[in-house]
């Protein structure tokens, strides 16, 4: 098993070479999201994302996990609740409400992770919350949400890795067919 793991790491370095050769302004998380979305098409088993960037947790599902280089912990679908107070399909909503200071994306003023979880529990995902606005309330954070509900949709566009990954690849000038061919080549063991 250890030899298989070493081969997998060596193969992933080959994917890094594909990224470096093809990259023309594309962010690594866009490429990772696209590969995760094409996991079955590429006939990939389990994917282990290695990054300290919590944005990559948007990609976690069965067969996809993330190892944090900072915490030295693996986040999987099975241990998700040890790390987050929302279901994986609501993580984007939490990020859209609370914002992401690391990516310089403002959330809704007065809404941090705890209030975001409360809103998710009361209203549902970001589209349900958006459609519920204006929400009748005297609380300042709800008033801020009502005044800035469009920010939810903008944040979703900025933070939803998988939905916009192919668009990001195309906009970077990369050819999808060539990229697919390169990835399939590396997965099949050729070093084109």
GROMACS elastic network, one bead per residue, 0.5 to 0.9 nm:
[ bonds ]
;  ai    aj funct       b0    kb
    1     4     6  0.50558   500
    1     5     6  0.62965   500
    1     6     6  0.87294   500
    2     5     6  0.50161   500
    2     6     6  0.62470   500
    2     7     6  0.86609   500
    3     6     6  0.50585   500
    3     7     6  0.61990   500
    3     8     6  0.85971   500
    4     7     6  0.50930   500
    4     8     6  0.61765   500
    4     9     6  0.87315   500
    5     8     6  0.50056   500
    5     9     6  0.62829   500
    5    10     6  0.86411   500
    6     9     6  0.51280   500
    6    10     6  0.62014   500
    6    11     6  0.85493   500
    7    10     6  0.50224   500
    7    11     6  0.60421   500
    7    12     6  0.85608   500
    8    12     6  0.61165   500
    8    13     6  0.86601   500
    9    12     6  0.50197   500
    9    13     6  0.63470   500
    9    14     6  0.88337   500
   10    13     6  0.51425   500
   10    14     6  0.67041   500
   11    14     6  0.50717   500
   11    15     6  0.67447   500
   11    16     6  0.89111   500
   11   186     6  0.66738   500
   11   187     6  0.70522   500
   11   189     6  0.74448   500
   12    16     6  0.63918   500
   12    17     6  0.87430   500
   12   186     6  0.83140   500
   12   187     6  0.86114   500
   13    17     6  0.64189   500
   13    18     6  0.88197   500
   14    18     6  0.64621   500
   14    19     6  0.87546   500
   14   183     6  0.87582   500
   14   186     6  0.62948   500
   14   187     6  0.88013   500
   14   191     6  0.75339   500
   15    19     6  0.62863   500
   15    20     6  0.86750   500
   15   182     6  0.83601   500
   15   183     6  0.66393   500
   15   186     6  0.66629   500
   15   187     6  0.84198   500
   16    19     6  0.50060   500
   16    20     6  0.62063   500
   16    21     6  0.85713   500
   17    20     6  0.50584   500
   17    21     6  0.60106   500
   17    22     6  0.84023   500
   18    21     6  0.51970   500
   18    22     6  0.59384   500
   18    23     6  0.80884   500
   18   179     6  0.77338   500
   18   182     6  0.67396   500
   18   183     6  0.72763   500
   18   186     6  0.85729   500
   19    22     6  0.52521   500
   19    23     6  0.54281   500
   19    26     6  0.86890   500
   19    28     6  0.76884   500
   19    31     6  0.78406   500
   19   179     6  0.87818   500
   20    23     6  0.52962   500
   20    24     6  0.86058   500
   21    24     6  0.86046   500
   22    26     6  0.87831   500
   22   173     6  0.89283   500
   22   174     6  0.64837   500
   22   175     6  0.86907   500
   22   179     6  0.75835   500
   23    26     6  0.55694   500
   23    27     6  0.80609   500
   23    28     6  0.87944   500
   23   169     6  0.88321   500
   23   172     6  0.75205   500
   23   173     6  0.86046   500
   23   174     6  0.73286   500
   24    27     6  0.89543   500
   24   169     6  0.89062   500
   24   172     6  0.54121   500
   24   173     6  0.66104   500
   24   174     6  0.71450   500
   25   169     6  0.88947   500
   25   171     6  0.88141   500
   25   172     6  0.55648   500
   25   173     6  0.84889   500
   26    29     6  0.85245   500
   26    30     6  0.69204   500
   26    31     6  0.74548   500
   26   168     6  0.67263   500
   26   169     6  0.63288   500
   26   171     6  0.83426   500
   26   172     6  0.55895   500
   26   173     6  0.88035   500
   26   174     6  0.86150   500
   27    30     6  0.54549   500
   27    31     6  0.68081   500
   27    32     6  0.89188   500
   27   168     6  0.83202   500
   27   169     6  0.87663   500
   28    31     6  0.51655   500
   28    32     6  0.61316   500
   28    33     6  0.85374   500
   29    33     6  0.59322   500
   29    34     6  0.84555   500
   29    55     6  0.81079   500
   29    56     6  0.67994   500
   29   161     6  0.71000   500
   29   165     6  0.82983   500
   30    33     6  0.50923   500
   30    34     6  0.61700   500
   30    35     6  0.86636   500
   30   161     6  0.60479   500
   30   162     6  0.72714   500
   30   164     6  0.77935   500
   30   166     6  0.77075   500
   30   168     6  0.66972   500
   30   169     6  0.72567   500
   31    34     6  0.51030   500
   31    35     6  0.62164   500
   31    36     6  0.86075   500
   31   165     6  0.67178   500
   31   166     6  0.82120   500
   31   168     6  0.85553   500
   31   169     6  0.72343   500
   32    35     6  0.51241   500
   32    36     6  0.61121   500
   32    37     6  0.85528   500
   32    49     6  0.80472   500
   32    56     6  0.83967   500
   32    59     6  0.85309   500
   32   161     6  0.88091   500
   32   162     6  0.86948   500
   32   165     6  0.84651   500
   33    36     6  0.50647   500
   33    37     6  0.61287   500
   33    38     6  0.86280   500
   33    56     6  0.80627   500
   33    58     6  0.87850   500
   33    59     6  0.65253   500
   33   161     6  0.58565   500
   33   163     6  0.85150   500
   33   164     6  0.88063   500
   33   165     6  0.61034   500
   33   166     6  0.87210   500
   34    37     6  0.50350   500
   34    38     6  0.62496   500
   34    39     6  0.85634   500
   34   161     6  0.82263   500
   34   162     6  0.61703   500
   34   163     6  0.86817   500
   34   164     6  0.86386   500
   34   165     6  0.53824   500
   34   166     6  0.62514   500
   34   169     6  0.85299   500
   35    39     6  0.58795   500
   35    42     6  0.80999   500
   35   183     6  0.88304   500
   36    40     6  0.84512   500
   36    44     6  0.88511   500
   36    47     6  0.76327   500
   36    59     6  0.70755   500
   36    60     6  0.89809   500
   36    64     6  0.76344   500
   36   162     6  0.80230   500
   37    40     6  0.78954   500
   37    41     6  0.85948   500
   37    59     6  0.86454   500
   37   162     6  0.67121   500
   37   163     6  0.89804   500
   37   165     6  0.89576   500
   38    41     6  0.51202   500
   38    42     6  0.60417   500
   38    43     6  0.83894   500
   38    44     6  0.85541   500
   39    42     6  0.53155   500
   39    43     6  0.60401   500
   39    44     6  0.52051   500
   39    45     6  0.75504   500
   39    46     6  0.86963   500
   39    47     6  0.83361   500
   40    44     6  0.60498   500
   40    45     6  0.79930   500
   41    44     6  0.78101   500
   42   180     6  0.84266   500
   42   183     6  0.81235   500
   42   184     6  0.65542   500
   42   187     6  0.80663   500
   43   187     6  0.88883   500
   44    47     6  0.73313   500
   44   187     6  0.81635   500
   45    63     6  0.68350   500
   45    64     6  0.88623   500
   46    62     6  0.82596   500
   46    64     6  0.58185   500
   46    65     6  0.80745   500
   47    63     6  0.60790   500
   47    65     6  0.64312   500
   47    66     6  0.83607   500
   48    63     6  0.82390   500
   48    64     6  0.59375   500
   48    65     6  0.50960   500
   48    66     6  0.55960   500
   48    67     6  0.69370   500
   48    74     6  0.89084   500
   49    56     6  0.76681   500
   49    60     6  0.89309   500
   49    64     6  0.73722   500
   49    65     6  0.60131   500
   49    67     6  0.61021   500
   49    68     6  0.85109   500
   50    53     6  0.88103   500
   50    65     6  0.85950   500
   50    66     6  0.56360   500
   50    68     6  0.61574   500
   50    69     6  0.67995   500
   50    74     6  0.89422   500
   51    54     6  0.78290   500
   51    56     6  0.75398   500
   51    66     6  0.68702   500
   51    67     6  0.62550   500
   51    68     6  0.52394   500
   51    69     6  0.57803   500
   51    70     6  0.82616   500
   52    55     6  0.88734   500
   52    56     6  0.85105   500
   52    66     6  0.85939   500
   52    67     6  0.75291   500
   52    69     6  0.51479   500
   52    70     6  0.56926   500
   52    71     6  0.78475   500
   52    72     6  0.89975   500
   53    56     6  0.59658   500
   53    57     6  0.79866   500
   53    68     6  0.75531   500
   53    69     6  0.89175   500
   53   102     6  0.89401   500
   54    57     6  0.53267   500
   54    58     6  0.78598   500
   54    66     6  0.87212   500
   54    68     6  0.82837   500
   55    58     6  0.58825   500
   55    59     6  0.81784   500
   55    92     6  0.89921   500
   55    95     6  0.88354   500
   55   100     6  0.89325   500
   55   159     6  0.77231   500
   55   160     6  0.89811   500
   55   161     6  0.81485   500
   56    59     6  0.55841   500
   56    60     6  0.74077   500
   56    66     6  0.72074   500
   56   161     6  0.81237   500
   57    60     6  0.52261   500
   57    61     6  0.88618   500
   57    65     6  0.77654   500
   57    66     6  0.67460   500
   57    75     6  0.76736   500
   57    76     6  0.87390   500
   57    88     6  0.82585   500
   57    91     6  0.82056   500
   58    61     6  0.85681   500
   58    88     6  0.73040   500
   58    89     6  0.81544   500
   58    91     6  0.67202   500
   58    92     6  0.67194   500
   58   159     6  0.88794   500
   58   160     6  0.76223   500
   58   161     6  0.72308   500
   58   162     6  0.82198   500
   59    64     6  0.70550   500
   59    65     6  0.78715   500
   59    66     6  0.85920   500
   59    88     6  0.89499   500
   59   161     6  0.77518   500
   59   162     6  0.73815   500
   60    63     6  0.78941   500
   60    64     6  0.50521   500
   60    65     6  0.52744   500
   60    66     6  0.70916   500
   60    75     6  0.78578   500
   60    76     6  0.64655   500
   60    77     6  0.63677   500
   60    80     6  0.89266   500
   60    88     6  0.74972   500
   61    64     6  0.52242   500
   61    65     6  0.70113   500
   61    76     6  0.71834   500
   61    77     6  0.54395   500
   61    78     6  0.89786   500
   61    88     6  0.77938   500
   62    65     6  0.79378   500
   62    76     6  0.78556   500
   62    77     6  0.61407   500
   62    78     6  0.84335   500
   63    76     6  0.83777   500
   63    77     6  0.83415   500
   64    76     6  0.70353   500
   64    77     6  0.78951   500
   65    74     6  0.68202   500
   65    75     6  0.56764   500
   65    77     6  0.71870   500
   66    73     6  0.83090   500
   66    74     6  0.55354   500
   66    75     6  0.52351   500
   66    76     6  0.67301   500
   67    70     6  0.88456   500
   67    71     6  0.84128   500
   67    72     6  0.66554   500
   67    73     6  0.56862   500
   67    75     6  0.62931   500
   67    76     6  0.87721   500
   68    71     6  0.54889   500
   68    72     6  0.52198   500
   68    73     6  0.55324   500
   68    74     6  0.62551   500
   68    75     6  0.78321   500
   69    72     6  0.52998   500
   69    73     6  0.77379   500
   70    73     6  0.80710   500
   71    74     6  0.85540   500
   74    79     6  0.84906   500
   75    78     6  0.80901   500
   75    79     6  0.62711   500
   75    80     6  0.61752   500
   75    82     6  0.86571   500
   75    83     6  0.75470   500
   76    79     6  0.53537   500
   76    80     6  0.57448   500
   77    80     6  0.51533   500
   77    81     6  0.83906   500
   77    88     6  0.76838   500
   78    81     6  0.78558   500
   79    82     6  0.55361   500
   79    83     6  0.73309   500
   80    83     6  0.54720   500
   80    84     6  0.61804   500
   80    85     6  0.86059   500
   80    86     6  0.87545   500
   80    87     6  0.77934   500
   80    88     6  0.73770   500
   81    84     6  0.51569   500
   81    85     6  0.61746   500
   81    86     6  0.74114   500
   81    87     6  0.75294   500
   81    88     6  0.88893   500
   82    85     6  0.80652   500
   84    87     6  0.75588   500
   84    88     6  0.83439   500
   84    91     6  0.81774   500
   85    91     6  0.89422   500
   85   113     6  0.88771   500
   85   114     6  0.86174   500
   85   117     6  0.68881   500
   86    89     6  0.80394   500
   86    90     6  0.59378   500
   86    91     6  0.63099   500
   86    94     6  0.78359   500
   86   117     6  0.65749   500
   86   120     6  0.80106   500
   86   121     6  0.85285   500
   87    90     6  0.53487   500
   87    91     6  0.65856   500
   88    91     6  0.52463   500
   88    92     6  0.81181   500
   89    92     6  0.70535   500
   89    93     6  0.82255   500
   89   125     6  0.82675   500
   90    93     6  0.51690   500
   90    94     6  0.64469   500
   90    95     6  0.88654   500
   90   120     6  0.75007   500
   90   124     6  0.79957   500
   90   125     6  0.59504   500
   90   126     6  0.80126   500
   91    94     6  0.50661   500
   91    95     6  0.63090   500
   91    96     6  0.86315   500
   91   125     6  0.89953   500
   92    95     6  0.50766   500
   92    96     6  0.60738   500
   92    97     6  0.86222   500
   92   125     6  0.84313   500
   92   126     6  0.79073   500
   92   156     6  0.71483   500
   92   159     6  0.73370   500
   92   160     6  0.68904   500
   93    96     6  0.50266   500
   93    97     6  0.61606   500
   93    98     6  0.85278   500
   93   116     6  0.79192   500
   93   117     6  0.89511   500
   93   120     6  0.75028   500
   93   124     6  0.86952   500
   93   125     6  0.57451   500
   93   127     6  0.84888   500
   93   152     6  0.80691   500
   93   156     6  0.78005   500
   94    97     6  0.53072   500
   94    98     6  0.60362   500
   94    99     6  0.79857   500
   94   112     6  0.85750   500
   94   113     6  0.65930   500
   94   116     6  0.55113   500
   94   117     6  0.66540   500
   94   119     6  0.89730   500
   94   120     6  0.75612   500
   94   125     6  0.85861   500
   94   126     6  0.81426   500
   95    98     6  0.52376   500
   95    99     6  0.52079   500
   95   100     6  0.64420   500
   95   107     6  0.76267   500
   95   113     6  0.80381   500
   95   116     6  0.83622   500
   95   155     6  0.81388   500
   95   156     6  0.85162   500
   95   159     6  0.78962   500
   96    99     6  0.52960   500
   96   100     6  0.78755   500
   96   105     6  0.86109   500
   96   106     6  0.83821   500
   96   107     6  0.60328   500
   96   108     6  0.80538   500
   96   116     6  0.88789   500
   96   126     6  0.75007   500
   96   151     6  0.79064   500
   96   152     6  0.55198   500
   96   153     6  0.80343   500
   96   154     6  0.84716   500
   96   155     6  0.52381   500
   96   156     6  0.60978   500
   96   159     6  0.75752   500
   97   106     6  0.86190   500
   97   107     6  0.50809   500
   97   108     6  0.55704   500
   97   109     6  0.88108   500
   97   111     6  0.64942   500
   97   112     6  0.74063   500
   97   113     6  0.79916   500
   97   115     6  0.87537   500
   97   116     6  0.59186   500
   97   119     6  0.89876   500
   97   126     6  0.79433   500
   97   145     6  0.85582   500
   97   151     6  0.84689   500
   97   152     6  0.65160   500
   97   155     6  0.82644   500
   98   106     6  0.74648   500
   98   108     6  0.61889   500
   98   109     6  0.81399   500
   98   110     6  0.84565   500
   98   111     6  0.54755   500
   98   113     6  0.57904   500
   98   114     6  0.89629   500
   98   115     6  0.83679   500
   98   116     6  0.64156   500
   99   103     6  0.86793   500
   99   104     6  0.80822   500
   99   105     6  0.54633   500
   99   108     6  0.70557   500
   99   111     6  0.86385   500
   99   112     6  0.80066   500
   99   155     6  0.76667   500
  100   103     6  0.55144   500
  100   104     6  0.60450   500
  100   105     6  0.50315   500
  100   106     6  0.63101   500
  100   107     6  0.70237   500
  100   159     6  0.88879   500
  101   105     6  0.59222   500
  101   106     6  0.68067   500
  101   107     6  0.87088   500
  102   105     6  0.77100   500
  103   106     6  0.88217   500
  105   155     6  0.71897   500
  105   158     6  0.81731   500
  105   159     6  0.87254   500
  106   109     6  0.80776   500
  106   151     6  0.85101   500
  106   155     6  0.81526   500
  107   110     6  0.85933   500
  107   111     6  0.71810   500
  107   112     6  0.81346   500
  107   151     6  0.74511   500
  107   152     6  0.78654   500
  107   155     6  0.77771   500
  108   111     6  0.55937   500
  108   112     6  0.82264   500
  108   141     6  0.76024   500
  108   144     6  0.65836   500
  108   145     6  0.59795   500
  108   148     6  0.68649   500
  108   149     6  0.82137   500
  108   151     6  0.74240   500
  108   152     6  0.80854   500
  109   112     6  0.82892   500
  109   140     6  0.87602   500
  109   141     6  0.63769   500
  109   144     6  0.61498   500
  109   145     6  0.75870   500
  109   148     6  0.88120   500
  110   115     6  0.83286   500
  110   140     6  0.73967   500
  110   142     6  0.84039   500
  110   144     6  0.74993   500
  110   145     6  0.87782   500
  111   114     6  0.76992   500
  111   115     6  0.54607   500
  111   116     6  0.60837   500
  111   141     6  0.62110   500
  111   142     6  0.86023   500
  111   144     6  0.88718   500
  111   145     6  0.84536   500
  112   115     6  0.55738   500
  112   116     6  0.59855   500
  112   117     6  0.86739   500
  113   117     6  0.61442   500
  113   118     6  0.86703   500
  114   117     6  0.51856   500
  114   118     6  0.63702   500
  114   119     6  0.87819   500
  115   119     6  0.61842   500
  115   120     6  0.85505   500
  115   141     6  0.88200   500
  116   119     6  0.51110   500
  116   120     6  0.61309   500
  116   121     6  0.85776   500
  117   120     6  0.50163   500
  117   121     6  0.61005   500
  117   122     6  0.85697   500
  118   121     6  0.50904   500
  118   122     6  0.61555   500
  118   123     6  0.85501   500
  119   122     6  0.50163   500
  119   123     6  0.57855   500
  119   124     6  0.72881   500
  119   125     6  0.87934   500
  119   129     6  0.75811   500
  120   123     6  0.53325   500
  120   125     6  0.59741   500
  120   126     6  0.77578   500
  120   128     6  0.88549   500
  120   129     6  0.76221   500
  121   124     6  0.59953   500
  121   125     6  0.87557   500
  122   129     6  0.88396   500
  123   126     6  0.85081   500
  123   128     6  0.61041   500
  123   129     6  0.55480   500
  123   132     6  0.75366   500
  124   127     6  0.78668   500
  124   128     6  0.54858   500
  124   129     6  0.63481   500
  125   128     6  0.52548   500
  125   129     6  0.62149   500
  125   130     6  0.85882   500
  126   130     6  0.59598   500
  126   131     6  0.84866   500
  126   152     6  0.66960   500
  126   153     6  0.78965   500
  126   156     6  0.83084   500
  127   131     6  0.59901   500
  127   132     6  0.84520   500
  127   152     6  0.81935   500
  127   153     6  0.79439   500
  128   131     6  0.51140   500
  128   132     6  0.61309   500
  128   133     6  0.88898   500
  129   132     6  0.50505   500
  129   133     6  0.65978   500
  129   135     6  0.89220   500
  129   149     6  0.83999   500
  129   152     6  0.88050   500
  130   133     6  0.54685   500
  130   134     6  0.82788   500
  130   145     6  0.88265   500
  130   146     6  0.85883   500
  130   149     6  0.58514   500
  130   150     6  0.75862   500
  130   152     6  0.70874   500
  130   153     6  0.80172   500
  131   134     6  0.81534   500
  131   149     6  0.89058   500
  132   135     6  0.61599   500
  133   136     6  0.82975   500
  133   145     6  0.77774   500
  133   146     6  0.56148   500
  133   147     6  0.88829   500
  133   149     6  0.69751   500
  134   137     6  0.89547   500
  134   142     6  0.85863   500
  134   143     6  0.81829   500
  134   145     6  0.80709   500
  134   147     6  0.81001   500
  134   149     6  0.83179   500
  135   142     6  0.69154   500
  135   143     6  0.78305   500
  135   145     6  0.83682   500
  135   146     6  0.65598   500
  136   142     6  0.80064   500
  136   143     6  0.82823   500
  136   146     6  0.88828   500
  137   140     6  0.81664   500
  137   142     6  0.63047   500
  137   143     6  0.69959   500
  138   141     6  0.87856   500
  138   142     6  0.73908   500
  138   143     6  0.70991   500
  139   142     6  0.54025   500
  139   143     6  0.63455   500
  139   144     6  0.86919   500
  140   144     6  0.60315   500
  140   145     6  0.85128   500
  141   145     6  0.61195   500
  141   146     6  0.86123   500
  142   146     6  0.61325   500
  142   147     6  0.85684   500
  143   146     6  0.50120   500
  143   147     6  0.62043   500
  143   148     6  0.85512   500
  144   147     6  0.50899   500
  144   148     6  0.60146   500
  144   149     6  0.81956   500
  145   148     6  0.50760   500
  145   149     6  0.53795   500
  145   150     6  0.89138   500
  145   151     6  0.86501   500
  145   152     6  0.88606   500
  146   149     6  0.54349   500
  146   150     6  0.88614   500
  147   150     6  0.82322   500
  148   151     6  0.54486   500
  148   152     6  0.76659   500
  149   152     6  0.56158   500
  149   153     6  0.75768   500
  150   153     6  0.53992   500
  150   154     6  0.64641   500
  150   155     6  0.86634   500
  151   155     6  0.58716   500
  151   156     6  0.83859   500
  152   155     6  0.51388   500
  152   156     6  0.61178   500
  152   157     6  0.86995   500
  153   156     6  0.50270   500
  153   157     6  0.63300   500
  153   158     6  0.87308   500
  154   157     6  0.51380   500
  154   158     6  0.63292   500
  154   159     6  0.86574   500
  155   159     6  0.58600   500
  155   160     6  0.80695   500
  156   159     6  0.51541   500
  156   160     6  0.53763   500
  157   160     6  0.57738   500
  157   161     6  0.84642   500
  157   163     6  0.83634   500
  157   164     6  0.74738   500
  158   161     6  0.78758   500
  158   164     6  0.85452   500
  159   164     6  0.88765   500
  160   163     6  0.59013   500
  160   164     6  0.66171   500
  160   165     6  0.84534   500
  161   164     6  0.57852   500
  161   165     6  0.57521   500
  162   165     6  0.51516   500
  162   166     6  0.79138   500
  163   166     6  0.76456   500
  163   167     6  0.83958   500
  164   167     6  0.52888   500
  164   168     6  0.62460   500
  164   169     6  0.88161   500
  165   168     6  0.50646   500
  165   169     6  0.62705   500
  165   170     6  0.87269   500
  166   169     6  0.50201   500
  166   170     6  0.62133   500
  166   171     6  0.85154   500
  166   176     6  0.80331   500
  167   170     6  0.51570   500
  167   171     6  0.60211   500
  167   172     6  0.85410   500
  168   171     6  0.50521   500
  168   172     6  0.61110   500
  168   173     6  0.88483   500
  169   172     6  0.51991   500
  169   173     6  0.68104   500
  169   174     6  0.57851   500
  169   175     6  0.77960   500
  169   176     6  0.73385   500
  170   173     6  0.53085   500
  170   174     6  0.55329   500
  170   175     6  0.66716   500
  170   176     6  0.70297   500
  171   174     6  0.74322   500
  172   175     6  0.89968   500
  174   177     6  0.89367   500
  174   178     6  0.79602   500
  174   179     6  0.73172   500
  175   178     6  0.53591   500
  175   179     6  0.61395   500
  175   180     6  0.86171   500
  176   179     6  0.50472   500
  176   180     6  0.60302   500
  176   181     6  0.85140   500
  177   180     6  0.50824   500
  177   181     6  0.61171   500
  177   182     6  0.86019   500
  178   181     6  0.50411   500
  178   182     6  0.61145   500
  178   183     6  0.85928   500
  179   182     6  0.50933   500
  179   183     6  0.61512   500
  179   184     6  0.85481   500
  180   183     6  0.51645   500
  180   184     6  0.60648   500
  180   185     6  0.84490   500
  181   184     6  0.51403   500
  181   185     6  0.60379   500
  181   186     6  0.87022   500
  182   185     6  0.50094   500
  182   186     6  0.63174   500
  182   187     6  0.86301   500
  182   191     6  0.86836   500
  182   192     6  0.70665   500
  183   186     6  0.51871   500
  183   187     6  0.61168   500
  183   188     6  0.85220   500
  184   187     6  0.50140   500
  184   188     6  0.60357   500
  184   189     6  0.85861   500
  184   190     6  0.87059   500
  185   188     6  0.51413   500
  185   189     6  0.62922   500
  185   190     6  0.51745   500
  185   191     6  0.67970   500
  185   192     6  0.67129   500
  186   189     6  0.50242   500
  186   190     6  0.53689   500
  186   191     6  0.60283   500
  186   192     6  0.75797   500
  187   190     6  0.75618   500
  188   191     6  0.89799   500
